[in-house]
């Protein structure tokens, strides 16, 4: 299996780990995604060059903690966080 495939499988596994806390595996609340980002992406947040973008993303996820977000949209948010370190 390629490095990309292994990496994507790991992203899926971490997503499901957080989503399954409430017996779901394909969606999570924005609050759960916020926790995932704060815990699993702590190094990226620490090393960001654009703290204001991180704060904006976290605020968006904090506004309505019960609103559900699917896997695709969660990957978009995680990628936005990661891109701030470039």
PDB file as gemmi writes it, atoms N, CA and C in Angstrom:
CRYST1    1.000    1.000    1.000  90.00  90.00  90.00 P 1                      
ATOM      1  N   UNK A   1       0.843  -1.173   0.000  1.00  0.00           N  
ATOM      2  CA  UNK A   1       0.000   0.000   0.000  1.00  0.00           C  
ATOM      3  C   UNK A   1       0.898   1.250   0.000  1.00  0.00           C  
ATOM      4  N   UNK A   2       0.497   2.267  -0.738  1.00  0.00           N  
ATOM      5  CA  UNK A   2       1.290   3.489  -0.845  1.00  0.00           C  
ATOM      6  C   UNK A   2       1.227   4.320   0.441  1.00  0.00           C  
ATOM      7  N   UNK A   3       2.159   5.263   0.573  1.00  0.00           N  
ATOM      8  CA  UNK A   3       2.159   6.162   1.722  1.00  0.00           C  
ATOM      9  C   UNK A   3       0.876   6.987   1.757  1.00  0.00           C  
ATOM     10  N   UNK A   4       0.415   7.409   0.579  1.00  0.00           N  
ATOM     11  CA  UNK A   4      -0.819   8.185   0.519  1.00  0.00           C  
ATOM     12  C   UNK A   4      -2.005   7.371   1.026  1.00  0.00           C  
ATOM     13  N   UNK A   5      -2.108   6.140   0.564  1.00  0.00           N  
ATOM     14  CA  UNK A   5      -3.212   5.288   1.012  1.00  0.00           C  
ATOM     15  C   UNK A   5      -3.155   5.058   2.524  1.00  0.00           C  
ATOM     16  N   UNK A   6      -1.976   4.797   3.038  1.00  0.00           N  
ATOM     17  CA  UNK A   6      -1.830   4.607   4.491  1.00  0.00           C  
ATOM     18  C   UNK A   6      -2.212   5.869   5.250  1.00  0.00           C  
ATOM     19  N   UNK A   7      -1.799   7.010   4.740  1.00  0.00           N  
ATOM     20  CA  UNK A   7      -2.129   8.285   5.395  1.00  0.00           C  
ATOM     21  C   UNK A   7      -3.636   8.524   5.403  1.00  0.00           C  
ATOM     22  N   UNK A   8      -4.280   8.267   4.280  1.00  0.00           N  
ATOM     23  CA  UNK A   8      -5.728   8.473   4.208  1.00  0.00           C  
ATOM     24  C   UNK A   8      -6.481   7.497   5.117  1.00  0.00           C  
ATOM     25  N   UNK A   9      -6.012   6.273   5.190  1.00  0.00           N  
ATOM     26  CA  UNK A   9      -6.627   5.299   6.112  1.00  0.00           C  
ATOM     27  C   UNK A   9      -6.496   5.772   7.557  1.00  0.00           C  
ATOM     28  N   UNK A  10      -5.378   6.362   7.878  1.00  0.00           N  
ATOM     29  CA  UNK A  10      -5.164   6.878   9.228  1.00  0.00           C  
ATOM     30  C   UNK A  10      -6.100   8.057   9.516  1.00  0.00           C  
ATOM     31  N   UNK A  11      -6.291   8.937   8.535  1.00  0.00           N  
ATOM     32  CA  UNK A  11      -7.226  10.059   8.705  1.00  0.00           C  
ATOM     33  C   UNK A  11      -8.639   9.527   8.962  1.00  0.00           C  
ATOM     34  N   UNK A  12      -9.039   8.536   8.201  1.00  0.00           N  
ATOM     35  CA  UNK A  12     -10.364   7.934   8.383  1.00  0.00           C  
ATOM     36  C   UNK A  12     -10.477   7.316   9.773  1.00  0.00           C  
ATOM     37  N   UNK A  13      -9.449   6.618  10.206  1.00  0.00           N  
ATOM     38  CA  UNK A  13      -9.476   5.972  11.523  1.00  0.00           C  
ATOM     39  C   UNK A  13      -9.601   6.992  12.649  1.00  0.00           C  
ATOM     40  N   UNK A  14      -8.860   8.094  12.556  1.00  0.00           N  
ATOM     41  CA  UNK A  14      -8.937   9.125  13.593  1.00  0.00           C  
ATOM     42  C   UNK A  14     -10.315   9.785  13.577  1.00  0.00           C  
ATOM     43  N   UNK A  15     -10.840  10.071  12.382  1.00  0.00           N  
ATOM     44  CA  UNK A  15     -12.185  10.640  12.277  1.00  0.00           C  
ATOM     45  C   UNK A  15     -13.187   9.728  12.982  1.00  0.00           C  
ATOM     46  N   UNK A  16     -13.137   8.450  12.671  1.00  0.00           N  
ATOM     47  CA  UNK A  16     -14.097   7.499  13.260  1.00  0.00           C  
ATOM     48  C   UNK A  16     -13.918   7.379  14.767  1.00  0.00           C  
ATOM     49  N   UNK A  17     -12.693   7.480  15.233  1.00  0.00           N  
ATOM     50  CA  UNK A  17     -12.433   7.428  16.676  1.00  0.00           C  
ATOM     51  C   UNK A  17     -13.200   8.531  17.392  1.00  0.00           C  
ATOM     52  N   UNK A  18     -13.201   9.726  16.843  1.00  0.00           N  
ATOM     53  CA  UNK A  18     -13.915  10.847  17.456  1.00  0.00           C  
ATOM     54  C   UNK A  18     -15.415  10.787  17.180  1.00  0.00           C  
ATOM     55  N   UNK A  19     -15.799  10.351  15.994  1.00  0.00           N  
ATOM     56  CA  UNK A  19     -17.217  10.287  15.636  1.00  0.00           C  
ATOM     57  C   UNK A  19     -17.937   9.183  16.396  1.00  0.00           C  
ATOM     58  N   UNK A  20     -17.266   8.088  16.669  1.00  0.00           N  
ATOM     59  CA  UNK A  20     -17.901   6.947  17.303  1.00  0.00           C  
ATOM     60  C   UNK A  20     -18.140   7.127  18.791  1.00  0.00           C  
ATOM     61  N   UNK A  21     -17.676   8.232  19.341  1.00  0.00           N  
ATOM     62  CA  UNK A  21     -17.951   8.502  20.753  1.00  0.00           C  
ATOM     63  C   UNK A  21     -19.451   8.592  20.998  1.00  0.00           C  
ATOM     64  N   UNK A  22     -20.184   8.934  19.960  1.00  0.00           N  
ATOM     65  CA  UNK A  22     -21.645   9.022  20.076  1.00  0.00           C  
ATOM     66  C   UNK A  22     -22.313   8.040  19.119  1.00  0.00           C  
ATOM     67  N   UNK A  23     -21.640   6.926  18.881  1.00  0.00           N  
ATOM     68  CA  UNK A  23     -22.183   5.816  18.078  1.00  0.00           C  
ATOM     69  C   UNK A  23     -22.451   6.184  16.625  1.00  0.00           C  
ATOM     70  N   UNK A  24     -21.721   7.134  16.098  1.00  0.00           N  
ATOM     71  CA  UNK A  24     -21.816   7.473  14.684  1.00  0.00           C  
ATOM     72  C   UNK A  24     -20.448   7.215  14.087  1.00  0.00           C  
ATOM     73  N   UNK A  25     -20.387   6.983  12.787  1.00  0.00           N  
ATOM     74  CA  UNK A  25     -19.068   6.842  12.196  1.00  0.00           C  
ATOM     75  C   UNK A  25     -18.886   7.691  10.953  1.00  0.00           C  
ATOM     76  N   UNK A  26     -19.946   8.309  10.453  1.00  0.00           N  
ATOM     77  CA  UNK A  26     -19.845   9.105   9.233  1.00  0.00           C  
ATOM     78  C   UNK A  26     -20.010  10.596   9.451  1.00  0.00           C  
ATOM     79  N   UNK A  27     -20.453  10.983  10.638  1.00  0.00           N  
ATOM     80  CA  UNK A  27     -20.599  12.405  10.964  1.00  0.00           C  
ATOM     81  C   UNK A  27     -20.166  12.633  12.404  1.00  0.00           C  
ATOM     82  N   UNK A  28     -19.879  13.879  12.699  1.00  0.00           N  
ATOM     83  CA  UNK A  28     -19.598  14.276  14.077  1.00  0.00           C  
ATOM     84  C   UNK A  28     -20.105  15.701  14.257  1.00  0.00           C  
ATOM     85  N   UNK A  29     -20.226  16.104  15.498  1.00  0.00           N  
ATOM     86  CA  UNK A  29     -20.638  17.484  15.738  1.00  0.00           C  
ATOM     87  C   UNK A  29     -19.448  18.398  15.479  1.00  0.00           C  
ATOM     88  N   UNK A  30     -19.738  19.664  15.275  1.00  0.00           N  
ATOM     89  CA  UNK A  30     -18.663  20.630  15.086  1.00  0.00           C  
ATOM     90  C   UNK A  30     -17.792  20.696  16.340  1.00  0.00           C  
ATOM     91  N   UNK A  31     -18.398  20.525  17.503  1.00  0.00           N  
ATOM     92  CA  UNK A  31     -17.638  20.512  18.750  1.00  0.00           C  
ATOM     93  C   UNK A  31     -16.660  19.350  18.809  1.00  0.00           C  
ATOM     94  N   UNK A  32     -17.100  18.184  18.317  1.00  0.00           N  
ATOM     95  CA  UNK A  32     -16.206  17.022  18.271  1.00  0.00           C  
ATOM     96  C   UNK A  32     -15.047  17.263  17.302  1.00  0.00           C  
ATOM     97  N   UNK A  33     -15.332  17.876  16.162  1.00  0.00           N  
ATOM     98  CA  UNK A  33     -14.274  18.185  15.206  1.00  0.00           C  
ATOM     99  C   UNK A  33     -13.312  19.211  15.792  1.00  0.00           C  
ATOM    100  N   UNK A  34     -13.844  20.160  16.518  1.00  0.00           N  
ATOM    101  CA  UNK A  34     -12.993  21.164  17.169  1.00  0.00           C  
ATOM    102  C   UNK A  34     -12.025  20.470  18.123  1.00  0.00           C  
ATOM    103  N   UNK A  35     -12.533  19.511  18.905  1.00  0.00           N  
ATOM    104  CA  UNK A  35     -11.676  18.755  19.823  1.00  0.00           C  
ATOM    105  C   UNK A  35     -10.638  17.939  19.069  1.00  0.00           C  
ATOM    106  N   UNK A  36     -11.042  17.296  17.991  1.00  0.00           N  
ATOM    107  CA  UNK A  36     -10.114  16.531  17.166  1.00  0.00           C  
ATOM    108  C   UNK A  36      -8.970  17.421  16.702  1.00  0.00           C  
ATOM    109  N   UNK A  37      -9.306  18.588  16.182  1.00  0.00           N  
ATOM    110  CA  UNK A  37      -8.285  19.510  15.680  1.00  0.00           C  
ATOM    111  C   UNK A  37      -7.370  19.976  16.805  1.00  0.00           C  
ATOM    112  N   UNK A  38      -7.939  20.353  17.943  1.00  0.00           N  
ATOM    113  CA  UNK A  38      -7.125  20.848  19.053  1.00  0.00           C  
ATOM    114  C   UNK A  38      -6.175  19.780  19.594  1.00  0.00           C  
ATOM    115  N   UNK A  39      -6.621  18.530  19.619  1.00  0.00           N  
ATOM    116  CA  UNK A  39      -5.803  17.450  20.176  1.00  0.00           C  
ATOM    117  C   UNK A  39      -4.870  16.850  19.130  1.00  0.00           C  
ATOM    118  N   UNK A  40      -5.421  16.455  17.989  1.00  0.00           N  
ATOM    119  CA  UNK A  40      -4.655  15.722  16.994  1.00  0.00           C  
ATOM    120  C   UNK A  40      -3.774  16.619  16.121  1.00  0.00           C  
ATOM    121  N   UNK A  41      -4.070  17.913  16.097  1.00  0.00           N  
ATOM    122  CA  UNK A  41      -3.296  18.832  15.256  1.00  0.00           C  
ATOM    123  C   UNK A  41      -2.609  19.909  16.088  1.00  0.00           C  
ATOM    124  N   UNK A  42      -2.297  19.575  17.329  1.00  0.00           N  
ATOM    125  CA  UNK A  42      -1.707  20.547  18.252  1.00  0.00           C  
ATOM    126  C   UNK A  42      -0.387  21.119  17.722  1.00  0.00           C  
ATOM    127  N   UNK A  43       0.434  20.288  17.105  1.00  0.00           N  
ATOM    128  CA  UNK A  43       1.705  20.783  16.560  1.00  0.00           C  
ATOM    129  C   UNK A  43       1.479  21.778  15.422  1.00  0.00           C  
ATOM    130  N   UNK A  44       0.510  21.490  14.571  1.00  0.00           N  
ATOM    131  CA  UNK A  44       0.202  22.420  13.475  1.00  0.00           C  
ATOM    132  C   UNK A  44      -0.294  23.746  14.016  1.00  0.00           C  
ATOM    133  N   UNK A  45      -1.131  23.694  15.032  1.00  0.00           N  
ATOM    134  CA  UNK A  45      -1.642  24.929  15.628  1.00  0.00           C  
ATOM    135  C   UNK A  45      -0.491  25.711  16.263  1.00  0.00           C  
ATOM    136  N   UNK A  46       0.399  25.003  16.925  1.00  0.00           N  
ATOM    137  CA  UNK A  46       1.546  25.653  17.570  1.00  0.00           C  
ATOM    138  C   UNK A  46       2.475  26.287  16.542  1.00  0.00           C  
ATOM    139  N   UNK A  47       2.651  25.638  15.392  1.00  0.00           N  
ATOM    140  CA  UNK A  47       3.608  26.095  14.387  1.00  0.00           C  
ATOM    141  C   UNK A  47       2.994  26.924  13.259  1.00  0.00           C  
ATOM    142  N   UNK A  48       1.753  27.316  13.416  1.00  0.00           N  
ATOM    143  CA  UNK A  48       1.094  28.067  12.349  1.00  0.00           C  
ATOM    144  C   UNK A  48       1.748  29.426  12.135  1.00  0.00           C  
ATOM    145  N   UNK A  49       1.703  29.848  10.905  1.00  0.00           N  
ATOM    146  CA  UNK A  49       2.175  31.189  10.560  1.00  0.00           C  
ATOM    147  C   UNK A  49       1.011  32.169  10.498  1.00  0.00           C  
ATOM    148  N   UNK A  50      -0.198  31.636  10.612  1.00  0.00           N  
ATOM    149  CA  UNK A  50      -1.400  32.461  10.472  1.00  0.00           C  
ATOM    150  C   UNK A  50      -2.401  32.134  11.576  1.00  0.00           C  
ATOM    151  N   UNK A  51      -2.097  32.562  12.785  1.00  0.00           N  
ATOM    152  CA  UNK A  51      -2.939  32.262  13.937  1.00  0.00           C  
ATOM    153  C   UNK A  51      -4.365  32.768  13.771  1.00  0.00           C  
ATOM    154  N   UNK A  52      -4.547  33.874  13.046  1.00  0.00           N  
ATOM    155  CA  UNK A  52      -5.883  34.428  12.864  1.00  0.00           C  
ATOM    156  C   UNK A  52      -6.774  33.458  12.064  1.00  0.00           C  
ATOM    157  N   UNK A  53      -6.193  32.719  11.145  1.00  0.00           N  
ATOM    158  CA  UNK A  53      -6.977  31.749  10.373  1.00  0.00           C  
ATOM    159  C   UNK A  53      -7.387  30.578  11.273  1.00  0.00           C  
ATOM    160  N   UNK A  54      -6.468  30.117  12.114  1.00  0.00           N  
ATOM    161  CA  UNK A  54      -6.784  29.046  13.065  1.00  0.00           C  
ATOM    162  C   UNK A  54      -7.921  29.498  13.975  1.00  0.00           C  
ATOM    163  N   UNK A  55      -7.827  30.714  14.491  1.00  0.00           N  
ATOM    164  CA  UNK A  55      -8.877  31.232  15.373  1.00  0.00           C  
ATOM    165  C   UNK A  55     -10.221  31.303  14.651  1.00  0.00           C  
ATOM    166  N   UNK A  56     -10.209  31.702  13.391  1.00  0.00           N  
ATOM    167  CA  UNK A  56     -11.444  31.766  12.608  1.00  0.00           C  
ATOM    168  C   UNK A  56     -12.054  30.372  12.436  1.00  0.00           C  
ATOM    169  N   UNK A  57     -11.221  29.391  12.108  1.00  0.00           N  
ATOM    170  CA  UNK A  57     -11.707  28.019  11.937  1.00  0.00           C  
ATOM    171  C   UNK A  57     -12.293  27.501  13.245  1.00  0.00           C  
ATOM    172  N   UNK A  58     -11.579  27.697  14.347  1.00  0.00           N  
ATOM    173  CA  UNK A  58     -12.075  27.216  15.633  1.00  0.00           C  
ATOM    174  C   UNK A  58     -13.347  27.934  16.051  1.00  0.00           C  
ATOM    175  N   UNK A  59     -13.455  29.230  15.751  1.00  0.00           N  
ATOM    176  CA  UNK A  59     -14.679  29.964  16.075  1.00  0.00           C  
ATOM    177  C   UNK A  59     -15.857  29.420  15.279  1.00  0.00           C  
ATOM    178  N   UNK A  60     -15.633  29.137  14.000  1.00  0.00           N  
ATOM    179  CA  UNK A  60     -16.699  28.553  13.180  1.00  0.00           C  
ATOM    180  C   UNK A  60     -17.180  27.235  13.783  1.00  0.00           C  
ATOM    181  N   UNK A  61     -16.265  26.462  14.310  1.00  0.00           N  
ATOM    182  CA  UNK A  61     -16.626  25.169  14.891  1.00  0.00           C  
ATOM    183  C   UNK A  61     -17.212  25.312  16.284  1.00  0.00           C  
ATOM    184  N   UNK A  62     -16.988  26.441  16.919  1.00  0.00           N  
ATOM    185  CA  UNK A  62     -17.490  26.667  18.269  1.00  0.00           C  
ATOM    186  C   UNK A  62     -18.882  27.274  18.266  1.00  0.00           C  
ATOM    187  N   UNK A  63     -19.279  27.908  17.150  1.00  0.00           N  
ATOM    188  CA  UNK A  63     -20.551  28.622  17.100  1.00  0.00           C  
ATOM    189  C   UNK A  63     -21.757  27.726  17.363  1.00  0.00           C  
ATOM    190  N   UNK A  64     -21.774  26.539  16.790  1.00  0.00           N  
ATOM    191  CA  UNK A  64     -22.900  25.622  16.974  1.00  0.00           C  
ATOM    192  C   UNK A  64     -22.347  24.222  17.151  1.00  0.00           C  
ATOM    193  N   UNK A  65     -22.078  23.856  18.375  1.00  0.00           N  
ATOM    194  CA  UNK A  65     -21.417  22.585  18.662  1.00  0.00           C  
ATOM    195  C   UNK A  65     -22.267  21.363  18.306  1.00  0.00           C  
ATOM    196  N   UNK A  66     -23.563  21.509  18.119  1.00  0.00           N  
ATOM    197  CA  UNK A  66     -24.411  20.353  17.817  1.00  0.00           C  
ATOM    198  C   UNK A  66     -24.614  20.143  16.327  1.00  0.00           C  
ATOM    199  N   UNK A  67     -24.263  21.109  15.518  1.00  0.00           N  
ATOM    200  CA  UNK A  67     -24.419  20.986  14.079  1.00  0.00           C  
ATOM    201  C   UNK A  67     -23.492  19.887  13.568  1.00  0.00           C  
ATOM    202  N   UNK A  68     -24.020  18.958  12.799  1.00  0.00           N  
ATOM    203  CA  UNK A  68     -23.241  17.816  12.327  1.00  0.00           C  
ATOM    204  C   UNK A  68     -22.407  18.174  11.100  1.00  0.00           C  
ATOM    205  N   UNK A  69     -21.236  17.549  11.019  1.00  0.00           N  
ATOM    206  CA  UNK A  69     -20.341  17.761   9.895  1.00  0.00           C  
ATOM    207  C   UNK A  69     -19.899  16.385   9.395  1.00  0.00           C  
ATOM    208  N   UNK A  70     -19.878  16.208   8.086  1.00  0.00           N  
ATOM    209  CA  UNK A  70     -19.516  14.904   7.539  1.00  0.00           C  
ATOM    210  C   UNK A  70     -18.007  14.795   7.336  1.00  0.00           C  
ATOM    211  N   UNK A  71     -17.574  13.609   6.944  1.00  0.00           N  
ATOM    212  CA  UNK A  71     -16.151  13.340   6.791  1.00  0.00           C  
ATOM    213  C   UNK A  71     -15.503  14.296   5.790  1.00  0.00           C  
ATOM    214  N   UNK A  72     -16.114  14.467   4.635  1.00  0.00           N  
ATOM    215  CA  UNK A  72     -15.551  15.331   3.599  1.00  0.00           C  
ATOM    216  C   UNK A  72     -15.288  16.736   4.138  1.00  0.00           C  
ATOM    217  N   UNK A  73     -16.281  17.330   4.769  1.00  0.00           N  
ATOM    218  CA  UNK A  73     -16.131  18.698   5.268  1.00  0.00           C  
ATOM    219  C   UNK A  73     -15.142  18.773   6.436  1.00  0.00           C  
ATOM    220  N   UNK A  74     -15.034  17.706   7.203  1.00  0.00           N  
ATOM    221  CA  UNK A  74     -14.051  17.714   8.287  1.00  0.00           C  
ATOM    222  C   UNK A  74     -12.635  17.696   7.721  1.00  0.00           C  
ATOM    223  N   UNK A  75     -12.423  16.960   6.631  1.00  0.00           N  
ATOM    224  CA  UNK A  75     -11.103  16.927   5.999  1.00  0.00           C  
ATOM    225  C   UNK A  75     -10.752  18.307   5.444  1.00  0.00           C  
ATOM    226  N   UNK A  76     -11.738  19.010   4.915  1.00  0.00           N  
ATOM    227  CA  UNK A  76     -11.502  20.372   4.421  1.00  0.00           C  
ATOM    228  C   UNK A  76     -11.016  21.258   5.575  1.00  0.00           C  
ATOM    229  N   UNK A  77     -11.664  21.187   6.722  1.00  0.00           N  
ATOM    230  CA  UNK A  77     -11.268  22.009   7.874  1.00  0.00           C  
ATOM    231  C   UNK A  77      -9.873  21.629   8.369  1.00  0.00           C  
ATOM    232  N   UNK A  78      -9.599  20.311   8.445  1.00  0.00           N  
ATOM    233  CA  UNK A  78      -8.278  19.875   8.893  1.00  0.00           C  
ATOM    234  C   UNK A  78      -7.194  20.335   7.919  1.00  0.00           C  
ATOM    235  N   UNK A  79      -7.496  20.298   6.634  1.00  0.00           N  
ATOM    236  CA  UNK A  79      -6.540  20.745   5.614  1.00  0.00           C  
ATOM    237  C   UNK A  79      -6.295  22.250   5.733  1.00  0.00           C  
ATOM    238  N   UNK A  80      -7.345  23.002   6.023  1.00  0.00           N  
ATOM    239  CA  UNK A  80      -7.173  24.446   6.216  1.00  0.00           C  
ATOM    240  C   UNK A  80      -6.214  24.730   7.373  1.00  0.00           C  
ATOM    241  N   UNK A  81      -6.348  23.964   8.440  1.00  0.00           N  
ATOM    242  CA  UNK A  81      -5.436  24.133   9.577  1.00  0.00           C  
ATOM    243  C   UNK A  81      -4.015  23.809   9.138  1.00  0.00           C  
ATOM    244  N   UNK A  82      -3.829  22.698   8.482  1.00  0.00           N  
ATOM    245  CA  UNK A  82      -2.500  22.265   8.066  1.00  0.00           C  
ATOM    246  C   UNK A  82      -1.852  23.252   7.097  1.00  0.00           C  
ATOM    247  N   UNK A  83      -2.643  23.835   6.206  1.00  0.00           N  
ATOM    248  CA  UNK A  83      -2.110  24.777   5.212  1.00  0.00           C  
ATOM    249  C   UNK A  83      -1.527  26.032   5.868  1.00  0.00           C  
ATOM    250  N   UNK A  84      -1.963  26.367   7.064  1.00  0.00           N  
ATOM    251  CA  UNK A  84      -1.436  27.577   7.717  1.00  0.00           C  
ATOM    252  C   UNK A  84       0.000  27.415   8.174  1.00  0.00           C  
ATOM    253  N   UNK A  85       0.535  26.201   8.114  1.00  0.00           N  
ATOM    254  CA  UNK A  85       1.912  25.976   8.551  1.00  0.00           C  
ATOM    255  C   UNK A  85       2.906  26.089   7.401  1.00  0.00           C  
ATOM    256  N   UNK A  86       2.421  26.268   6.192  1.00  0.00           N  
ATOM    257  CA  UNK A  86       3.311  26.339   5.031  1.00  0.00           C  
ATOM    258  C   UNK A  86       3.964  27.698   4.909  1.00  0.00           C  
TER     259      UNK A  86                                                      
END                                                                             
